[in-house]
Amino acid sequence: MTSYTNEVQGIHSYLGNDSVMVENGNGLQISGIGQVSLPTTNIKLNNVLIVLDIKKKFYQSLNLQRNKTVILYFILGTFFLRT
């Protein structure tokens, strides 16, 4: 997820009715979907959600480090991140 549209390639409008629920229980509107290339790597993320009201890039908050374990749980269309 990101709100930084200048870093997203191949943006398509999101036509669904889903939203992203954040910690305080608010639902944030998804405005688009695209691809992001992570700097200094060969990693390309597909289907990155553009959520204009989000404050931090989700892919950046993972802090991809080799010495850090990140677990992403997918349960019934929902995901949880645990570090």
N, C-alpha and C positions, 0 to 999 in steps of 0.2 A: 504494500500500500504506500502511496505517496500523494502529496498534493503538488509536487513540483513537476508540472506538465512539461517544462523545458527539458527534462531528463528522460522523457518517455517517447519512444518511437512507435510508429504505427498505431496511433490512438484511434479507437473506435468508440462511438457513443454506447453507453450502457442503457439498454432499453428495459431492463427488469425492474422489479419493485423491491428488491432486496436492499438492505442497508447494513452497515458495519456497526455492531454494538461495542461501545467502549466501556471502560471500567465503571464509570458512573451510571451506566444503564442507558445513556442516550444512544440513539441510532443516527449514524451519519450517512448521508446520501452518497451513493456511488455514481460518479458522473461519466466515467469512461474506463476503458481497459487498454493496455498497451504492453510494450516490451521495454525492459531496462537492462543495459549492460553495466555490470559492476566494474568500477574503476580498478585498474591494476590487476585484473583477472581476465580470464577467458569465459567467465560465467555470464550467461544471458538469462534473465528471468522473463518468462512468458506470462501472460494473463495477470499483469500487475494492475491492481485496482487503483483508480484515481479517485481519491476522496478529498475534495477541496478543503474540508474543515478539519482534517487530521493535522496534528502539530509536528509529528516526526515521521520520517520515512521508516516504514516497517522493515524493509530489507536492510537499512542501515542500522537499525536498533538490534539486529541479530549479532552485530559485532563479530563477524566471521573471523575467528582466531582458531588456530590449531590446538591451543591448550585449553579451550573452553568448550564444554559440552552444551549443546542446545538441542532440546527435544521438542518436536512439534507434533501435537496430538490432533488427529482429525476424527471427530465423532459426530455422526449424523448431520453433516453439512456445517459443522462448527469447528473451529480450531482453537487450540490453547498452546501457548508458548511457555516452556519452562527452561530456565537456565540454571 
